[in-house]
Amino acid sequence: MKYKAIAFDIDGTLYPNWRMYLRSLPFALTHISLIKAFARVRKELRSIRPITNFLLLQAEMVGNEMGISAGEARRLIDTHLYREWELVLKKVPLYPGVLELLTNLRDSGYRLAVASDFPVERKLEILGLSDMWDFSLSTEDTNYLKPNPEPFLEISANLGIPPQDILYVGNSLHYDVLGAKSVGMHAAHLTRHRDSQSPADFSFQHYQQLSQFLLSPEKRG
């Protein structure tokens, strides 16, 4: 096999983001101030180094944005963004072919990992994918969000497989593809608009294409 492990982003990669956004409209309208503050802080956090306590810093920054205490900001984030919002996923289907591909990859001997910039355990349970992985990661646990190198290196360390033997699959060119490539991983980009200048090793629109890329006899030989 060309790769020993395949790692996946979750949001927008295993399911369509547009469906999540559509189902989230009532939630978003109810919590618009929190969501806007959280989005601004998240963008800034991706470029801050060093970070020794990600969740505390995030709460402090969201609190400053909203004019509330860090403790209250942490409560709002945990309650609304980390618990209520992910329940929307119960109404969002996986991309066609995802479950079949994951099953076939495992049966073919690949190690599988999954990562998200949000908590992953209950999200995977809602999606029906809890038992598919050798390793799952919330990048927050590394104190750094993608495209920082720490989440990708954590995947490599926990799988016990060098980055150059891992293919990372994601829908974001900046966060997923460039982040993975920065540590020496290979990258597959889920995108509707393939860029000839993209650093991705493989670009695809449908999971059938990724399945053929990974599981066709000539690729496995």
ABEGO torsion letter per residue (X at the ends): XABABBBBBABGAABBAAAAAAAAAAAAAAAAAAAAAAAAAAAAAAABOBBABAAAAAAAAAAAAAGBBAAAAAAAAAAAAAAAAAAAAAABBBBBGAAAAAAAAAAAGBBBBBBBABBAAAAAAAAGAAAABABBBBAAAAGBBOABAAAAAAAAAAAGBBAAABBBBBABAAAAAAAAAAAGBBBBBBBABBBAABABABBBABAAAAAAAAABAAAAX
